[in-house]
């Protein structure tokens, strides 16, 4: 399996989390650009954790129970896919916050 295949499957697995997390990241960066605050950066990460937990719960409740076997049959574990999706999502928020820090800080 190539790297592009793994990226494609990770996107397919975590699409709801990427979309909801991406919207939150952009809104958070927009608020941060209005008035820079270190406390808001911490609050953004705390709220991001709560939103991610709610999204993961909803993904687990409404996902087809047999859909996970598609990934398992390809040799990908659900835990590894989930960790990679969460890491990419939080990394994107961290990069946006660092950019806001460099521009407005």
Secondary structure in CASP SS format (residue, H / E / C, confidence):
PFRMAT SS
TARGET T0000
AUTHOR 0000-0000-0000
METHOD secondary structure of the structure
MODEL  1
X C 1.00
X C 1.00
X H 1.00
X H 1.00
X H 1.00
X H 1.00
X H 1.00
X H 1.00
X H 1.00
X H 1.00
X H 1.00
X H 1.00
X H 1.00
X H 1.00
X H 1.00
X H 1.00
X H 1.00
X H 1.00
X H 1.00
X H 1.00
X H 1.00
X H 1.00
X H 1.00
X H 1.00
X H 1.00
X H 1.00
X H 1.00
X H 1.00
X H 1.00
X H 1.00
X H 1.00
X H 1.00
X H 1.00
X H 1.00
X C 1.00
X C 1.00
X C 1.00
X H 1.00
X H 1.00
X H 1.00
X H 1.00
X H 1.00
X H 1.00
X H 1.00
X H 1.00
X H 1.00
X H 1.00
X H 1.00
X H 1.00
X H 1.00
X H 1.00
X H 1.00
X H 1.00
X H 1.00
X H 1.00
X H 1.00
X H 1.00
X H 1.00
X H 1.00
X H 1.00
X H 1.00
X H 1.00
X C 1.00
X C 1.00
X C 1.00
X C 1.00
X C 1.00
X H 1.00
X H 1.00
X H 1.00
X H 1.00
X H 1.00
X H 1.00
X C 1.00
X C 1.00
X C 1.00
X C 1.00
X H 1.00
X H 1.00
X H 1.00
X H 1.00
X H 1.00
X H 1.00
X H 1.00
X H 1.00
X H 1.00
X H 1.00
X H 1.00
X H 1.00
X H 1.00
X H 1.00
X H 1.00
X H 1.00
X H 1.00
X H 1.00
X H 1.00
X H 1.00
X H 1.00
X H 1.00
X H 1.00
X H 1.00
X H 1.00
X H 1.00
X H 1.00
X C 1.00
END
